[in-house]
Amino acid sequence: MEQKRKEEIRKSIIACDNDIVKLRSQAENLEEIIKNQKCTQKRFESECDKYEIKRQKKR
């Protein structure tokens, strides 16, 4: 009985460890997505600024 309980606890710990690994991976993926979005936003803002400067020069 005691051995069975220890085995259940061990399996539970392994499952938790696996969940932690998955969550860390997901967090890293989200950080990469956020970083890429910020880069895209900066590029977009830069293009908008260029367009605005060209438009002002035409006036």
Secondary structure, DSSP 8 states (H G I E B T S, - for coil): -HHHHHHHHHHHHHHHHHHHHHHHHHHHHHHHHHHHHHHHHHHHHHHHHHHHHHHHHH-
